[in-house]
Structures are given as C-alpha cells and as structure tokens.
Amino acid sequence: MAKHDITQAEGDLYLENLTKAFGDFKAVNDLSLQVPQGSFFALLGPSGCGKTTTLRMVAGLEDPTAGNIRIGDSDITYTKPYARPVNTVFQNYALFPHMDIYENVAFGLKRRGVKDTQKQVDDALELIQLSSVAKRKPTQLSGGQQQRVALARAIVNRPAVLLLDEPLGALDLKLRRQMQLELKRIQTEVGLTFIHVTHDQEEAMTMADTVAVMNEGVIEQMGPPTDLYESPKTAFVANFLGQSNLFPAKIVELSGEDLILEDIDGRYIMPMSRVSDRVSTTAGTGVLVGVRPEKIAITRFADAGEAPTHGNFVDGHVLSMSFLGVSTQYEVRTRGGDMINVFSQNLDVHNVLPPGTEVRLSWLPHHGFVLSGGEDIHAGMDQAS
C-alpha cells in the first residue's frame, strides 16, 4: 500500500474482544461493541477507565494486545494510522498557525493528492458557519471557532469514523454547551460515524445516540442516554450518570409483577421492570433501592395526611437546604438514619422548608430502581464530573 492510500471501508465499527495491557495492568479488558454507521456514539467514564486507550487503538496510535477492529468487512486492527479511514479531533485543535483557515481545512485533501479542493473546502466551511473568516489565521479566532475549524479539517476528508478526544474540554462552560449543540447538528448533517470520548456526563447525554459507560477497562452499561439514566444496572452507572439516592433493603416477596422490599423505614413496591437483571429475587436477599433526587416529592409531615396505600415513602427531617435557582436541594435524614437528597422545583420560593422541618418523601414505584446488594453503594460517586 502506498503511503497515503487510505483503506476503503464503510459500515459499522466493530470492536471484538479488544484488550490492551501495559505490563500486568489491563487498561482495556476484553471489550466488544458495535457502533452503527452514521451514529453519534459516546465513550463515557472517569480518568483511567480505558476510554482514551480504546480511542487510540481505533485511531491506530496503540496496537491491541488482543482482539480485532473492523469497519464493515475491513479489518484495520494493525493498519497504519495514516492508512485508516479514521480522523481524530483533539482537545488542543492542532491547527497550523502559519496557514489561514482555508489552507488548514484543505491540508488533508492536498496531502492525499486531491487537486481540486475548492468545493469540498467551501462546503466544509459553510457547514461550520465560518466561510466569512476563511482568510484569517487561527490566532485571530476564538476557541470555539478554532474547534470548529479542527472539525471541518477532519470532516472534509470524509472518514468512515471521526474520533473526538475530549474535544470541548478547553472551552468555558457557556461555549461548551453551545458547541455540544453545534457538534450534534454537524454530525446529523454530514451523517458520519462520530465516536466521542468524554468524562462529562452532560456532554455525552446531550449529543450521543448511544452511550457506553466505562469503568476499569470494561463497559458497565451501554444504551440510549435516557435508558442509562432512568434504568441504571449498577451502582457505578447510577452514581456516575447524574445523582442517585441508594439505600439498602431486603426482598420480602415477589407479588405478581411487583417486588416487595423493606428496610428500617418501611416497605417499598418496585415493578419487576425496574429491577436490574443482576438481582436475585429470592426472599431475604439484600438489595439497593435507588431513586433520583428529582423524582421525589417533599411535603411537610404535618400536611402529609395518612400514609399512601400505593406508592413509596419515607419520613424524616431536613438537615440542610440549598437554593439553586431552578430548584432547591434538600438533604434529608430519614427516621431510620439514611441520607436522601431531593431536588424540588421552585414553584413557590417563599415556601421552602428550613432545616429541622419534619417531612415526608414520596415517589411513584416506577420512578425507582433496584440494584444488586453486592454493589458498592458509593461506586462512581467520587469520580462523577
């Protein structure tokens, strides 16, 4: 193969039993997944989970210790980086400062020997909405504009797979959120396969069709962002992807399609559809009950009335409250001693509940979830961004 002849490949990206070991340490451990062609896929996880090592193997910057990488029917496991139908956009942009924006975008095409680059470059600049600054140098652009130029330079080559390595990490919060929407718009328009590596849960959930949550070299759970958030299968996913309240309970019985649980604070009903497939439903089995803070209603105990016959609730008192603008965050200690966080929408900011207030917390059965009792209740908590 000549130096700059790029492998012609299209189709889904397949990682098959991919492993990368550095001595005795396995950064990526027997990872298998399929990324559909034309999708926006995110590898999400804390530092050291293996996501960047996975990206580098797809890019050809690291050789796997074991396993295979395919795009469609083409095996690219050991294909040289420059010969892969893959481009990477890095956090530091890596634009050529002595070239103007037009020349930066055209660079890859000219390097491959494409003689007439004008239409492709013009189209790429129009896509990123920077046609008007084509003759400026990178230093004359903002960070967000430079990021879009780096994206155009990669897209213009029409790779089968575009890899995004923490591409928005250097931007401030407001610009990062704008660029999240821009990236999704561009991906939808060009229809390329995007693989986005990030530790930022909001970034992954905002843009990706599918998110794979990685931890210690393996995928903990993979699926659409809503599925991962609403139905986490492990404590790590529940804690890393947003905030969760987790507290231990025991199974009392299986009643029809519902699991009946209890702890020192009372009994809970959980539909079997909300129970992780890793949970044994045998009576007496220890489990973790989970519920997101925004799913919980908080009421003064004096106004709560009789205990609801259908629904889950616990009683306790407010330890602290924090006004967050759109909502108020309450930290509540239950009568049994568990700590539960509640996000209450600020419909009436003059009716907040001060510390010491006796309260009842309630939530609908289908708003909770049940995890294995063998899970570390704090897993992922100190690693969430």
C-alpha beads as a LAMMPS data file, in Angstrom:
LAMMPS data file: protein, C-alpha beads

385 atoms
384 bonds

1 atom types
1 bond types

-500.0 500.0 xlo xhi
-500.0 500.0 ylo yhi
-500.0 500.0 zlo zhi

Masses

1 110.0

Atoms # bond

1 1 1 0.000 0.000 0.000
2 1 1 1.342 3.442 -0.921
3 1 1 1.992 5.760 1.959
4 1 1 -1.166 7.839 1.678
5 1 1 -3.591 5.324 0.143
6 1 1 -6.418 5.148 2.653
7 1 1 -8.198 1.864 3.262
8 1 1 -11.603 1.964 1.605
9 1 1 -14.032 0.858 4.281
10 1 1 -17.565 1.660 5.249
11 1 1 -20.161 0.172 7.526
12 1 1 -20.482 -0.350 11.248
13 1 1 -17.430 -0.183 13.510
14 1 1 -16.779 -3.424 15.394
15 1 1 -14.506 -3.842 18.398
16 1 1 -14.126 -7.573 19.078
17 1 1 -12.659 -8.825 22.388
18 1 1 -10.338 -5.825 22.419
19 1 1 -7.681 -5.878 25.142
20 1 1 -4.787 -3.521 25.855
21 1 1 -2.347 -4.455 28.595
22 1 1 0.546 -2.379 29.908
23 1 1 2.556 -4.985 31.796
24 1 1 0.195 -6.565 34.320
25 1 1 -2.325 -3.712 34.060
26 1 1 -5.215 -4.117 31.610
27 1 1 -6.324 -0.651 30.516
28 1 1 -8.981 -2.230 28.271
29 1 1 -10.219 -5.709 29.146
30 1 1 -11.943 -7.909 26.526
31 1 1 -14.151 -5.107 25.210
32 1 1 -16.673 -5.850 22.463
33 1 1 -19.145 -3.435 20.915
34 1 1 -20.742 -2.400 17.632
35 1 1 -21.125 1.240 16.593
36 1 1 -23.756 1.609 13.831
37 1 1 -22.664 3.551 10.758
38 1 1 -23.782 7.179 10.881
39 1 1 -24.431 7.220 14.631
40 1 1 -23.153 9.507 17.373
41 1 1 -21.560 7.222 19.968
42 1 1 -20.027 8.305 23.286
43 1 1 -17.485 6.522 25.478
44 1 1 -18.089 7.994 28.923
45 1 1 -16.119 7.380 32.084
46 1 1 -13.698 8.769 34.670
47 1 1 -9.977 9.245 34.101
48 1 1 -8.186 5.913 33.808
49 1 1 -11.271 3.900 32.801
50 1 1 -9.827 2.921 29.393
51 1 1 -11.865 5.165 27.098
52 1 1 -8.922 7.109 25.631
53 1 1 -6.879 3.911 25.196
54 1 1 -9.829 2.450 23.258
55 1 1 -9.952 5.544 21.044
56 1 1 -6.207 5.373 20.413
57 1 1 -6.497 1.740 19.300
58 1 1 -9.246 2.675 16.823
59 1 1 -7.049 5.523 15.564
60 1 1 -4.047 3.190 15.216
61 1 1 -1.984 5.066 17.801
62 1 1 -1.873 1.974 20.050
63 1 1 -1.722 -1.679 18.985
64 1 1 -4.137 -4.004 20.811
65 1 1 -2.696 -6.760 22.987
66 1 1 -5.559 -8.938 21.745
67 1 1 -8.748 -8.598 19.731
68 1 1 -9.782 -7.066 16.424
69 1 1 -11.056 -3.784 14.984
70 1 1 -13.223 -3.790 11.864
71 1 1 -15.095 -1.223 9.809
72 1 1 -17.674 -3.180 7.864
73 1 1 -15.776 -6.151 6.430
74 1 1 -12.366 -4.451 6.539
75 1 1 -10.025 -5.493 9.354
76 1 1 -7.978 -2.420 10.377
77 1 1 -6.530 -3.829 13.617
78 1 1 -2.913 -3.318 12.528
79 1 1 -3.390 -0.882 9.648
80 1 1 -1.099 2.150 9.944
81 1 1 -2.826 5.287 11.311
82 1 1 -2.411 7.278 8.076
83 1 1 -3.956 4.448 6.049
84 1 1 -7.145 4.148 8.124
85 1 1 -10.437 5.799 7.089
86 1 1 -10.368 7.460 10.509
87 1 1 -9.691 11.066 11.570
88 1 1 -9.261 12.424 15.090
89 1 1 -10.163 15.813 16.571
90 1 1 -8.136 16.544 19.686
91 1 1 -8.752 18.921 22.583
92 1 1 -5.819 21.142 21.591
93 1 1 -7.085 21.652 17.985
94 1 1 -3.538 21.277 16.484
95 1 1 -4.165 23.878 13.761
96 1 1 -1.221 25.179 11.702
97 1 1 -0.639 28.771 12.906
98 1 1 1.130 29.904 9.703
99 1 1 -1.776 28.810 7.473
100 1 1 -5.098 30.592 7.145
101 1 1 -8.357 28.803 7.888
102 1 1 -8.955 27.799 4.257
103 1 1 -5.461 26.288 3.999
104 1 1 -5.872 24.430 7.286
105 1 1 -9.080 22.794 6.104
106 1 1 -7.597 21.966 2.680
107 1 1 -4.389 20.475 4.129
108 1 1 -5.538 16.859 4.374
109 1 1 -7.048 16.835 0.897
110 1 1 -3.867 18.230 -0.682
111 1 1 -1.731 15.774 1.261
112 1 1 -3.768 12.938 -0.274
113 1 1 -3.165 14.374 -3.746
114 1 1 -6.641 15.821 -4.365
115 1 1 -6.110 18.528 -6.994
116 1 1 -9.408 20.417 -6.948
117 1 1 -10.188 21.088 -3.313
118 1 1 -12.208 24.291 -3.540
119 1 1 -15.763 22.907 -3.479
120 1 1 -15.038 20.455 -0.675
121 1 1 -13.341 23.138 1.461
122 1 1 -16.076 25.689 0.748
123 1 1 -18.738 23.145 1.736
124 1 1 -16.887 22.298 4.956
125 1 1 -16.506 25.968 5.907
126 1 1 -20.196 26.563 5.201
127 1 1 -21.080 23.566 7.376
128 1 1 -19.236 25.053 10.365
129 1 1 -20.577 28.541 9.500
130 1 1 -17.127 30.122 9.163
131 1 1 -16.961 30.931 5.423
132 1 1 -16.562 34.614 6.253
133 1 1 -13.255 34.091 8.121
134 1 1 -11.577 31.747 5.636
135 1 1 -8.577 34.059 5.180
136 1 1 -7.909 34.631 8.867
137 1 1 -5.186 32.878 10.837
138 1 1 -6.127 30.530 13.729
139 1 1 -4.857 33.021 16.337
140 1 1 -7.480 35.513 15.133
141 1 1 -10.320 33.149 16.049
142 1 1 -11.963 32.306 19.360
143 1 1 -11.504 28.901 20.983
144 1 1 -14.920 27.753 19.794
145 1 1 -14.179 28.853 16.225
146 1 1 -10.815 27.074 16.270
147 1 1 -12.553 23.921 17.435
148 1 1 -14.977 24.127 14.519
149 1 1 -12.066 24.577 12.089
150 1 1 -10.394 21.454 13.507
151 1 1 -13.691 19.632 12.987
152 1 1 -14.003 20.863 9.380
153 1 1 -10.419 19.801 8.638
154 1 1 -11.290 16.263 9.771
155 1 1 -14.728 16.092 8.112
156 1 1 -13.526 17.311 4.719
157 1 1 -11.662 14.014 4.297
158 1 1 -14.970 12.130 4.668
159 1 1 -13.585 9.486 7.056
160 1 1 -15.665 6.409 7.814
161 1 1 -15.187 7.190 11.518
162 1 1 -14.481 10.519 13.207
163 1 1 -12.922 10.285 16.673
164 1 1 -13.430 13.150 19.125
165 1 1 -10.998 13.089 22.058
166 1 1 -12.393 15.369 24.813
167 1 1 -12.871 18.000 22.064
168 1 1 -14.633 20.603 24.225
169 1 1 -12.503 20.302 27.354
170 1 1 -10.605 23.568 26.781
171 1 1 -13.748 25.693 26.360
172 1 1 -15.601 27.599 29.059
173 1 1 -18.964 26.260 30.254
174 1 1 -21.245 28.501 28.157
175 1 1 -19.261 27.933 24.954
176 1 1 -19.026 24.203 25.673
177 1 1 -22.813 23.952 25.821
178 1 1 -23.166 25.858 22.555
179 1 1 -20.628 23.571 20.901
180 1 1 -22.464 20.472 22.123
181 1 1 -25.476 21.523 20.056
182 1 1 -23.229 22.517 17.134
183 1 1 -21.470 19.138 17.100
184 1 1 -24.788 17.296 17.111
185 1 1 -26.097 19.482 14.263
186 1 1 -22.962 18.904 12.185
187 1 1 -22.996 15.144 12.814
188 1 1 -26.639 14.955 11.750
189 1 1 -25.928 16.935 8.573
190 1 1 -22.844 15.019 7.429
191 1 1 -24.051 11.575 8.576
192 1 1 -20.595 10.321 9.561
193 1 1 -19.944 7.956 12.469
194 1 1 -18.804 10.067 15.432
195 1 1 -17.147 8.460 18.456
196 1 1 -16.841 10.933 21.283
197 1 1 -14.636 10.251 24.303
198 1 1 -15.519 12.301 27.380
199 1 1 -15.683 12.270 31.182
200 1 1 -18.507 14.853 31.064
201 1 1 -21.884 13.163 31.592
202 1 1 -23.864 16.158 30.295
203 1 1 -21.797 16.237 27.108
204 1 1 -22.424 12.557 26.441
205 1 1 -26.147 12.706 27.164
206 1 1 -26.681 15.893 25.139
207 1 1 -25.102 14.640 21.924
208 1 1 -24.904 10.856 21.738
209 1 1 -27.447 8.391 20.350
210 1 1 -25.719 5.676 22.373
211 1 1 -23.537 5.992 25.470
212 1 1 -21.167 3.313 26.767
213 1 1 -20.208 3.911 30.409
214 1 1 -16.706 2.531 31.020
215 1 1 -15.106 1.626 34.323
216 1 1 -11.781 -0.115 34.892
217 1 1 -11.383 -1.240 31.297
218 1 1 -14.861 -2.698 30.775
219 1 1 -18.263 -1.371 29.749
220 1 1 -20.579 -1.224 32.764
221 1 1 -23.670 -0.438 30.671
222 1 1 -24.455 0.727 27.152
223 1 1 -27.578 2.165 25.582
224 1 1 -29.509 5.363 24.814
225 1 1 -28.830 8.115 27.395
226 1 1 -32.421 8.008 28.697
227 1 1 -32.181 4.253 29.355
228 1 1 -28.917 4.595 31.273
229 1 1 -30.251 7.460 33.359
230 1 1 -33.697 6.010 34.081
231 1 1 -32.663 2.364 34.447
232 1 1 -29.052 2.042 35.640
233 1 1 -27.932 -1.569 36.047
234 1 1 -25.086 -0.915 38.505
235 1 1 -24.351 1.467 41.362
236 1 1 -21.419 2.875 39.367
237 1 1 -23.706 3.906 36.489
238 1 1 -26.378 5.227 38.893
239 1 1 -23.846 7.425 40.708
240 1 1 -21.660 8.448 37.773
241 1 1 -24.509 9.430 35.446
242 1 1 -26.243 12.137 37.469
243 1 1 -27.069 11.830 41.166
244 1 1 -28.823 8.905 42.832
245 1 1 -30.084 8.060 46.279
246 1 1 -29.174 4.465 47.121
247 1 1 -30.114 2.713 50.347
248 1 1 -30.046 -0.943 51.416
249 1 1 -33.225 -3.032 51.775
250 1 1 -34.278 -6.695 51.743
251 1 1 -36.687 -8.552 49.500
252 1 1 -39.879 -9.634 51.269
253 1 1 -41.672 -11.345 48.382
254 1 1 -42.493 -11.310 44.704
255 1 1 -46.153 -10.315 44.297
256 1 1 -47.308 -10.656 40.710
257 1 1 -45.262 -8.179 38.672
258 1 1 -44.061 -6.297 41.765
259 1 1 -41.174 -6.842 44.150
260 1 1 -41.946 -6.012 47.784
261 1 1 -38.978 -4.698 49.791
262 1 1 -38.462 -3.406 53.294
263 1 1 -35.925 -1.658 55.484
264 1 1 -35.990 0.115 58.839
265 1 1 -38.001 2.988 57.314
266 1 1 -40.803 0.856 55.850
267 1 1 -41.920 -1.158 52.843
268 1 1 -41.491 -0.382 49.164
269 1 1 -43.138 -1.574 45.966
270 1 1 -40.949 -1.906 42.880
271 1 1 -42.176 -3.153 39.487
272 1 1 -40.037 -6.026 38.185
273 1 1 -39.402 -3.883 35.088
274 1 1 -37.376 -1.570 37.390
275 1 1 -35.208 -4.369 38.816
276 1 1 -31.688 -4.948 37.448
277 1 1 -31.190 -8.331 35.793
278 1 1 -28.284 -8.834 38.233
279 1 1 -30.693 -9.063 41.183
280 1 1 -31.820 -12.381 42.688
281 1 1 -35.499 -12.074 43.687
282 1 1 -35.339 -14.681 46.451
283 1 1 -36.975 -13.574 49.723
284 1 1 -34.394 -12.284 52.213
285 1 1 -31.936 -11.167 49.516
286 1 1 -30.226 -7.840 50.213
287 1 1 -30.588 -5.205 47.502
288 1 1 -30.054 -1.495 46.915
289 1 1 -33.116 0.664 46.341
290 1 1 -32.458 3.682 44.117
291 1 1 -34.357 6.848 43.271
292 1 1 -33.202 10.041 41.542
293 1 1 -33.450 13.263 43.638
294 1 1 -35.783 14.998 41.158
295 1 1 -38.272 12.092 41.231
296 1 1 -39.025 12.630 44.926
297 1 1 -41.842 14.828 46.254
298 1 1 -41.179 16.531 49.596
299 1 1 -44.025 17.569 51.902
300 1 1 -44.236 18.870 55.458
301 1 1 -45.079 15.877 57.633
302 1 1 -47.872 17.903 59.247
303 1 1 -49.516 18.280 55.809
304 1 1 -48.851 14.732 54.566
305 1 1 -52.033 13.092 55.890
306 1 1 -52.367 9.322 56.054
307 1 1 -49.676 7.069 54.640
308 1 1 -50.379 6.324 50.950
309 1 1 -51.597 2.785 50.290
310 1 1 -49.928 2.690 46.861
311 1 1 -46.561 4.361 46.458
312 1 1 -43.268 4.586 48.264
313 1 1 -42.470 6.994 51.075
314 1 1 -40.128 7.646 53.974
315 1 1 -40.343 10.150 56.812
316 1 1 -37.506 12.250 58.183
317 1 1 -36.292 15.783 58.780
318 1 1 -34.475 18.381 56.699
319 1 1 -30.767 18.625 57.534
320 1 1 -29.891 21.313 55.005
321 1 1 -31.341 23.230 52.072
322 1 1 -29.599 24.974 49.184
323 1 1 -31.365 27.380 46.819
324 1 1 -30.180 26.620 43.254
325 1 1 -32.446 28.935 41.278
326 1 1 -34.438 26.481 39.217
327 1 1 -34.761 24.168 42.205
328 1 1 -33.992 23.787 45.892
329 1 1 -31.804 20.909 47.041
330 1 1 -32.737 19.321 50.349
331 1 1 -30.655 16.892 52.358
332 1 1 -32.985 14.770 54.479
333 1 1 -32.160 12.255 57.199
334 1 1 -34.781 9.529 57.422
335 1 1 -36.012 8.230 60.741
336 1 1 -34.064 5.063 60.043
337 1 1 -30.837 7.033 59.542
338 1 1 -30.444 7.059 55.727
339 1 1 -29.450 10.268 53.913
340 1 1 -31.625 11.242 50.931
341 1 1 -31.194 14.191 48.554
342 1 1 -34.222 15.837 46.971
343 1 1 -34.394 18.389 44.141
344 1 1 -37.651 20.323 44.460
345 1 1 -38.689 22.603 41.593
346 1 1 -39.073 26.188 42.755
347 1 1 -42.743 26.781 42.011
348 1 1 -43.046 28.801 45.213
349 1 1 -39.721 30.101 46.520
350 1 1 -41.444 31.540 49.589
351 1 1 -42.447 28.091 50.783
352 1 1 -39.031 26.464 51.177
353 1 1 -38.566 24.063 54.080
354 1 1 -35.912 25.174 56.585
355 1 1 -33.549 22.756 58.362
356 1 1 -35.280 20.859 61.153
357 1 1 -38.611 20.596 59.327
358 1 1 -40.261 17.169 59.677
359 1 1 -41.063 15.933 56.166
360 1 1 -42.417 13.036 54.149
361 1 1 -40.621 11.994 50.952
362 1 1 -42.657 10.065 48.385
363 1 1 -42.136 8.708 44.891
364 1 1 -44.010 6.544 42.406
365 1 1 -42.927 2.883 42.252
366 1 1 -41.924 3.115 38.578
367 1 1 -39.624 6.061 39.363
368 1 1 -37.320 3.915 41.495
369 1 1 -34.947 1.078 40.591
370 1 1 -33.416 -1.919 42.332
371 1 1 -29.744 -2.971 42.135
372 1 1 -27.785 -5.900 43.479
373 1 1 -26.998 -5.738 47.188
374 1 1 -23.431 -6.790 46.409
375 1 1 -22.717 -3.421 44.750
376 1 1 -20.547 -0.770 46.369
377 1 1 -23.111 1.863 47.322
378 1 1 -20.517 4.624 46.740
379 1 1 -19.164 3.310 43.393
380 1 1 -18.665 6.106 40.863
381 1 1 -19.677 8.792 43.319
382 1 1 -16.255 10.364 43.820
383 1 1 -15.468 10.081 40.098
384 1 1 -18.520 11.817 38.663
385 1 1 -17.804 15.152 36.977

Bonds

1 1 1 2
2 1 2 3
3 1 3 4
4 1 4 5
5 1 5 6
6 1 6 7
7 1 7 8
8 1 8 9
9 1 9 10
10 1 10 11
11 1 11 12
12 1 12 13
13 1 13 14
14 1 14 15
15 1 15 16
16 1 16 17
17 1 17 18
18 1 18 19
19 1 19 20
20 1 20 21
21 1 21 22
22 1 22 23
23 1 23 24
24 1 24 25
25 1 25 26
26 1 26 27
27 1 27 28
28 1 28 29
29 1 29 30
30 1 30 31
31 1 31 32
32 1 32 33
33 1 33 34
34 1 34 35
35 1 35 36
36 1 36 37
37 1 37 38
38 1 38 39
39 1 39 40
40 1 40 41
41 1 41 42
42 1 42 43
43 1 43 44
44 1 44 45
45 1 45 46
46 1 46 47
47 1 47 48
48 1 48 49
49 1 49 50
50 1 50 51
51 1 51 52
52 1 52 53
53 1 53 54
54 1 54 55
55 1 55 56
56 1 56 57
57 1 57 58
58 1 58 59
59 1 59 60
60 1 60 61
61 1 61 62
62 1 62 63
63 1 63 64
64 1 64 65
65 1 65 66
66 1 66 67
67 1 67 68
68 1 68 69
69 1 69 70
70 1 70 71
71 1 71 72
72 1 72 73
73 1 73 74
74 1 74 75
75 1 75 76
76 1 76 77
77 1 77 78
78 1 78 79
79 1 79 80
80 1 80 81
81 1 81 82
82 1 82 83
83 1 83 84
84 1 84 85
85 1 85 86
86 1 86 87
87 1 87 88
88 1 88 89
89 1 89 90
90 1 90 91
91 1 91 92
92 1 92 93
93 1 93 94
94 1 94 95
95 1 95 96
96 1 96 97
97 1 97 98
98 1 98 99
99 1 99 100
100 1 100 101
101 1 101 102
102 1 102 103
103 1 103 104
104 1 104 105
105 1 105 106
106 1 106 107
107 1 107 108
108 1 108 109
109 1 109 110
110 1 110 111
111 1 111 112
112 1 112 113
113 1 113 114
114 1 114 115
115 1 115 116
116 1 116 117
117 1 117 118
118 1 118 119
119 1 119 120
120 1 120 121
121 1 121 122
122 1 122 123
123 1 123 124
124 1 124 125
125 1 125 126
126 1 126 127
127 1 127 128
128 1 128 129
129 1 129 130
130 1 130 131
131 1 131 132
132 1 132 133
133 1 133 134
134 1 134 135
135 1 135 136
136 1 136 137
137 1 137 138
138 1 138 139
139 1 139 140
140 1 140 141
141 1 141 142
142 1 142 143
143 1 143 144
144 1 144 145
145 1 145 146
146 1 146 147
147 1 147 148
148 1 148 149
149 1 149 150
150 1 150 151
151 1 151 152
152 1 152 153
153 1 153 154
154 1 154 155
155 1 155 156
156 1 156 157
157 1 157 158
158 1 158 159
159 1 159 160
160 1 160 161
161 1 161 162
162 1 162 163
163 1 163 164
164 1 164 165
165 1 165 166
166 1 166 167
167 1 167 168
168 1 168 169
169 1 169 170
170 1 170 171
171 1 171 172
172 1 172 173
173 1 173 174
174 1 174 175
175 1 175 176
176 1 176 177
177 1 177 178
178 1 178 179
179 1 179 180
180 1 180 181
181 1 181 182
182 1 182 183
183 1 183 184
184 1 184 185
185 1 185 186
186 1 186 187
187 1 187 188
188 1 188 189
189 1 189 190
190 1 190 191
191 1 191 192
192 1 192 193
193 1 193 194
194 1 194 195
195 1 195 196
196 1 196 197
197 1 197 198
198 1 198 199
199 1 199 200
200 1 200 201
201 1 201 202
202 1 202 203
203 1 203 204
204 1 204 205
205 1 205 206
206 1 206 207
207 1 207 208
208 1 208 209
209 1 209 210
210 1 210 211
211 1 211 212
212 1 212 213
213 1 213 214
214 1 214 215
215 1 215 216
216 1 216 217
217 1 217 218
218 1 218 219
219 1 219 220
220 1 220 221
221 1 221 222
222 1 222 223
223 1 223 224
224 1 224 225
225 1 225 226
226 1 226 227
227 1 227 228
228 1 228 229
229 1 229 230
230 1 230 231
231 1 231 232
232 1 232 233
233 1 233 234
234 1 234 235
235 1 235 236
236 1 236 237
237 1 237 238
238 1 238 239
239 1 239 240
240 1 240 241
241 1 241 242
242 1 242 243
243 1 243 244
244 1 244 245
245 1 245 246
246 1 246 247
247 1 247 248
248 1 248 249
249 1 249 250
250 1 250 251
251 1 251 252
252 1 252 253
253 1 253 254
254 1 254 255
255 1 255 256
256 1 256 257
257 1 257 258
258 1 258 259
259 1 259 260
260 1 260 261
261 1 261 262
262 1 262 263
263 1 263 264
264 1 264 265
265 1 265 266
266 1 266 267
267 1 267 268
268 1 268 269
269 1 269 270
270 1 270 271
271 1 271 272
272 1 272 273
273 1 273 274
274 1 274 275
275 1 275 276
276 1 276 277
277 1 277 278
278 1 278 279
279 1 279 280
280 1 280 281
281 1 281 282
282 1 282 283
283 1 283 284
284 1 284 285
285 1 285 286
286 1 286 287
287 1 287 288
288 1 288 289
289 1 289 290
290 1 290 291
291 1 291 292
292 1 292 293
293 1 293 294
294 1 294 295
295 1 295 296
296 1 296 297
297 1 297 298
298 1 298 299
299 1 299 300
300 1 300 301
301 1 301 302
302 1 302 303
303 1 303 304
304 1 304 305
305 1 305 306
306 1 306 307
307 1 307 308
308 1 308 309
309 1 309 310
310 1 310 311
311 1 311 312
312 1 312 313
313 1 313 314
314 1 314 315
315 1 315 316
316 1 316 317
317 1 317 318
318 1 318 319
319 1 319 320
320 1 320 321
321 1 321 322
322 1 322 323
323 1 323 324
324 1 324 325
325 1 325 326
326 1 326 327
327 1 327 328
328 1 328 329
329 1 329 330
330 1 330 331
331 1 331 332
332 1 332 333
333 1 333 334
334 1 334 335
335 1 335 336
336 1 336 337
337 1 337 338
338 1 338 339
339 1 339 340
340 1 340 341
341 1 341 342
342 1 342 343
343 1 343 344
344 1 344 345
345 1 345 346
346 1 346 347
347 1 347 348
348 1 348 349
349 1 349 350
350 1 350 351
351 1 351 352
352 1 352 353
353 1 353 354
354 1 354 355
355 1 355 356
356 1 356 357
357 1 357 358
358 1 358 359
359 1 359 360
360 1 360 361
361 1 361 362
362 1 362 363
363 1 363 364
364 1 364 365
365 1 365 366
366 1 366 367
367 1 367 368
368 1 368 369
369 1 369 370
370 1 370 371
371 1 371 372
372 1 372 373
373 1 373 374
374 1 374 375
375 1 375 376
376 1 376 377
377 1 377 378
378 1 378 379
379 1 379 380
380 1 380 381
381 1 381 382
382 1 382 383
383 1 383 384
384 1 384 385
